[in-house]
Amino acid sequence: MRDEKTGRVIPPARFHEDLAREFEEVVYGRGGARIAWAAPRGSAKSTNCDVMFVAWCLLYTFKRYVLLIMDTYDQAKLQLAALKDELEH
């Protein structure tokens, strides 16, 4: 990721690195495990969990089926569109 003004590379937040390790543990270690994370608004929780992790699992065939549950239809529609966009591009 790059800063729009300076063009400098922005390193991933520690939270994102920890979350990626947790995802790997779920897939490689204790599959089917339930995890819970709390983070402030704007920390890319939905992007990481609902888009990137799901795309990774599907593309590398770690999971054949994925069930995403959202609070509202509008929220589900947005996340599904984001996932579809990632998979197509």
C-alpha positions in Angstrom: 0.0 0.0 0.0 1.3 3.5 -0.8 0.6 6.9 0.7 -1.4 8.8 -2.0 0.4 12.1 -1.3 4.0 11.0 -0.9 4.0 7.7 -2.8 5.9 6.0 0.1 5.2 2.4 0.9 3.1 2.0 4.0 4.0 -1.2 5.9 1.2 -3.4 7.1 -0.2 -2.7 10.6 0.9 -5.2 13.3 -2.8 -6.1 13.6 -2.8 -7.3 10.0 0.3 -9.4 10.4 -1.2 -11.0 13.6 -4.5 -11.7 11.8 -2.7 -13.3 8.9 -0.8 -15.6 11.2 -4.1 -16.5 12.9 -5.6 -17.3 9.5 -2.7 -19.6 8.7 -3.1 -21.4 12.0 -6.8 -21.9 11.3 -6.1 -23.4 7.9 -3.0 -25.3 8.5 -3.3 -26.1 12.2 -6.6 -26.3 13.9 -9.1 -26.2 10.9 -12.6 -25.4 11.8 -11.5 -23.3 14.7 -13.4 -20.2 15.7 -11.5 -17.0 16.2 -12.7 -13.6 17.3 -10.9 -10.2 16.8 -11.9 -6.7 17.9 -10.4 -3.7 16.3 -11.4 -0.1 15.8 -13.4 1.2 12.8 -11.4 1.6 9.7 -8.8 -1.1 10.5 -9.8 -3.2 7.5 -11.3 -6.0 9.5 -14.0 -6.8 6.9 -11.5 -6.5 4.0 -9.1 -8.9 5.7 -11.7 -11.4 7.0 -14.4 -11.3 4.5 -12.5 -10.7 1.3 -8.8 -11.5 1.5 -9.0 -14.6 3.8 -12.0 -16.0 1.9 -10.3 -15.4 -1.5 -7.1 -17.0 -0.2 -8.9 -20.1 1.0 -10.9 -20.5 -2.3 -8.0 -19.8 -4.6 -5.6 -22.1 -2.9 -8.4 -24.7 -2.4 -8.0 -24.8 1.4 -11.8 -24.6 1.6 -14.4 -25.6 -1.0 -17.3 -23.8 0.5 -17.4 -20.6 2.6 -20.3 -19.2 4.5 -20.3 -15.5 5.1 -22.9 -14.0 7.5 -23.6 -10.3 7.7 -26.0 -8.1 9.8 -27.9 -6.8 6.8 -28.5 -7.6 3.1 -26.8 -4.3 2.1 -23.7 -5.2 4.0 -23.6 -8.7 2.6 -24.1 -7.3 -1.0 -21.1 -5.0 -0.6 -18.8 -7.6 0.8 -19.8 -10.2 -1.8 -19.2 -7.6 -4.6 -15.8 -6.8 -3.1 -14.9 -10.6 -3.0 -16.2 -11.0 -6.6 -14.1 -8.1 -7.7 -10.9 -9.6 -6.1 -11.5 -12.9 -7.7 -12.1 -11.5 -11.1 -9.2 -9.0 -11.1 
